[in-house]
Amino acid sequence: MGENLDLSDIDAIPEDFQRLRNLWAEVIRVAIADAQMSGRNFSGYRKDAINWIFDDGRAKEVNSFVSICGLLDVSPEQIRARLRKMLGMRIS
């Protein structure tokens, strides 16, 4: 009971959270860039990125596209719609 609680990390939480948001925002930017790649050498990257962006089956997983969009407070459907338009895709 005589032990003092170290609260020095409390002030760092908002800064750390912003770093986390920046990291996940970059993950989405890279996935969008990968989805736009063309050429045989990049087909695997493109396919993986498109599958990750459009897969709702894993939406509740912490590292899913939908979860990351929630963390970033952006609409996954708006990003998907813009990507579909950019790529001329018809993906439901």
Secondary structure as UniProt FT lines:
FT   TURN            8..9
FT   HELIX           10..12
FT   HELIX           13..35
FT   HELIX           40..42
FT   HELIX           43..54
FT   TURN            57..60
FT   TURN            62..63
FT   HELIX           65..72
FT   HELIX           76..87
//
